[in-house]
Structure formats: C-alpha cells, structure tokens
Amino acid sequence: LNRYDEEYQPLFPYGFGLSYQDTDTLGDDLSEISEAVINDEVVSVPGTIEAELFTAMLGIQAEQTSDVGGGDNIGYTNSGDWLEYTLDIGSAGSYSIEYRVASLLGSSGFNVLLDGVQIDSQLVDSTGGWQSWVTNTAATTVMLPAGEHTLRINSVGSNWNLNWIKLALTGN
C-alpha cells in the first residue's frame, strides 16, 4: 500500500511470496466439525436423547451445561446447521416430545425430522440466558414406527441451545 513512500522499508520486498499460479487449498483444509465427539451410540426410545450424543452434524458445537444433571448441551447454532441421532424405537405408537432449550435472544428454532419426514417444529423464545433452561413440548403427539430410525434436527434460526429431547409413549 505504501510502496512508493519515501520511508518505505518493508520486511520483505514487494510481491514476495505471491504467485498467480498458487492453488488455494485453505478451504479444503478447514473442517466444520467442532471438537465435540461424534458418537455411534444408538438411543433407545422411549427415553431421553442427550443433545451431545449426535451421530452426525454440521456446524454444531458442544459445551458444558449448567442445567440440572450437568453434562453437555449443544449450542452456537446457526441457520442451516443440523444434527442427527440414531434411534431404536422399541414400540410403535403415539409419542409426546419435550425439548430442553435455552436462548438469550430467542430464535425461529428448528425442525425435527424422522427419516427425512418432518414431525415437529419448535420456536425458541428468549429464556433470559444461554444457560437459562426451559422445557418446550411439541404441540401434538406424533406416531413413530418401531425399529431403527434417524432423527434429524435442522436449525431454522440461530441462537438456541439444546440439552436434551425426551420421547415418551402416550398410548394409541
């Protein structure tokens, strides 16, 4: 920028190290995966899915939670991020779903899919802090088939944390 200034004394000569033939590989060397451990654990349902026990994700990070029971929660969510869990649903039937969430700012939240089919959608209102936890309940129960399935959480909005998801059999 100041190459023609009278006092110009660069550490390296102008153009040093630059070449138009260089191939940009920086993006190839970066990973979207956080330091959170990706698990191969299958979660039995009915039961509680701990948020940090995802089997795959994009853009999600785990952090220590201050919620009752301790452990980790997921956070640093942005629109377009997602996480997946492998479920072993013991009995087909009608299930209620609860989500343990926190958000300082509030968010348009996330969509919940089972094997690619949307089964719920959650807005996350401001809870007053990133570690101020509330339990949201799905508006309706959902019919879940028995067997091994993939539960996916697609982030629609940014700025929400998730500690767990609880699936309970309600009857038929």
C-alpha positions in Angstrom: 0.0 0.0 0.0 2.8 2.4 0.7 5.4 1.0 -1.7 6.3 4.4 -3.2 6.5 6.3 0.1 9.8 7.9 0.9 10.3 6.0 4.1 9.2 2.6 2.7 11.3 -0.2 4.3 9.4 -3.5 4.1 10.4 -6.6 5.9 10.1 -8.4 2.6 10.3 -7.0 -0.9 7.1 -6.0 -2.8 5.4 -9.2 -4.2 7.5 -11.6 -2.1 5.8 -15.0 -1.8 2.9 -14.1 -4.1 2.3 -16.2 -7.2 -0.7 -16.3 -9.5 -0.1 -20.0 -10.1 -0.7 -20.9 -6.5 -3.7 -23.1 -5.8 -5.9 -22.0 -2.9 -6.4 -25.0 -0.6 -7.3 -23.2 2.6 -11.0 -24.1 2.3 -10.1 -27.7 1.7 -8.2 -27.9 4.9 -10.9 -26.4 7.2 -13.5 -28.6 8.9 -17.0 -27.6 10.1 -16.8 -30.3 12.7 -16.3 -29.0 16.2 -14.2 -30.7 18.9 -17.3 -32.5 20.1 -17.1 -36.2 19.9 -19.4 -37.8 17.2 -20.9 -40.9 18.7 -22.1 -44.2 17.1 -24.4 -44.7 20.0 -28.0 -45.8 19.3 -30.5 -44.2 21.7 -33.4 -46.4 22.9 -36.9 -44.8 22.7 -38.9 -44.2 24.8 -36.2 -42.3 26.6 -34.1 -39.2 26.7 -31.7 -38.2 24.0 -28.8 -36.2 25.3 -28.1 -33.4 22.8 -24.3 -34.0 22.7 -24.7 -37.7 21.7 -25.4 -36.9 18.0 -24.2 -39.4 15.4 -23.6 -36.7 12.7 -23.8 -32.9 12.5 -22.8 -29.8 10.6 -21.8 -26.6 12.4 -22.9 -27.7 15.9 -20.7 -27.3 19.0 -21.0 -28.9 22.4 -20.4 -27.0 25.6 -20.7 -27.7 29.3 -24.2 -27.1 30.6 -25.4 -25.6 33.9 -28.7 -27.4 33.6 -29.8 -29.9 36.2 -27.9 -33.2 35.7 -24.9 -31.4 34.2 -23.1 -32.8 31.2 -23.0 -31.0 27.9 -25.5 -29.2 25.7 -25.2 -28.2 22.1 -25.1 -24.6 21.1 -23.6 -22.0 18.7 -26.4 -22.8 16.3 -26.9 -21.0 13.0 -29.5 -21.3 10.3 -28.6 -24.3 8.2 -26.8 -26.3 10.9 -28.1 -29.8 11.7 -27.6 -32.8 13.9 -28.7 -36.4 13.7 -29.3 -39.2 16.2 -29.8 -42.9 15.6 -32.9 -44.1 17.4 -34.1 -47.6 18.3 -37.8 -47.2 18.8 -39.0 -50.1 20.9 -42.7 -49.8 20.3 -44.7 -48.2 17.5 -47.2 -45.7 18.9 -48.1 -42.2 19.8 -45.2 -40.2 21.4 -45.0 -36.9 23.2 -41.8 -34.9 22.6 -40.2 -32.5 25.1 -37.2 -30.3 24.4 -34.9 -28.7 27.0 -33.9 -25.4 25.4 -32.2 -22.1 26.2 -31.7 -18.8 24.3 -30.6 -15.3 25.2 -32.2 -13.7 22.2 -35.0 -16.1 21.1 -35.0 -17.8 17.7 -37.1 -19.2 14.9 -35.7 -22.5 16.2 -35.6 -25.8 14.5 -37.5 -28.5 12.5 -37.5 -32.2 13.6 -37.5 -34.9 11.0 -37.7 -38.7 11.3 -36.2 -40.5 8.3 -36.5 -37.3 6.3 -40.2 -36.6 7.2 -40.9 -33.5 9.3 -42.7 -34.5 12.6 -42.4 -31.2 14.6 -41.2 -27.6 14.5 -40.1 -25.6 17.5 -39.7 -21.9 18.1 -37.4 -21.0 20.9 -38.4 -17.9 22.8 -35.9 -15.9 24.8 -35.3 -17.7 28.2 -33.2 -14.9 29.5 -29.8 -16.5 29.0 -27.8 -19.1 27.2 -28.0 -21.4 30.3 -31.5 -20.4 31.4 -33.3 -23.7 30.6 -37.0 -24.3 29.9 -38.8 -27.4 28.7 -40.9 -27.0 25.5 -43.4 -29.6 24.5 -44.5 -30.4 20.9 -48.0 -29.1 20.1 -49.2 -32.6 19.2 -48.2 -36.2 19.7 -46.5 -38.0 16.8 -46.9 -41.5 15.5 -43.5 -43.3 15.5 -42.8 -46.7 13.9 -40.8 -49.3 15.8 -37.2 -50.1 14.7 -34.0 -48.2 13.9 -34.6 -44.7 12.6 -32.7 -41.4 12.1 -33.9 -38.3 14.0 -32.6 -35.1 12.5 -32.7 -31.5 13.9 -32.5 -28.8 11.2 -31.7 -25.4 12.6 -34.1 -22.8 11.0 -32.8 -19.9 13.1 -29.7 -19.1 15.1 -29.1 -18.5 18.8 -30.6 -21.5 20.6 -29.1 -24.2 22.8 -30.5 -27.8 23.3 -29.7 -30.0 26.3 -32.0 -33.0 25.6 -35.0 -34.4 23.8 -37.4 -36.7 25.6 -39.7 -39.1 23.7 -42.5 -40.7 25.8 -45.0 -43.3 24.7 -48.5 -41.9 25.3 -50.7 -44.8 24.1 -52.6 -45.2 20.9 
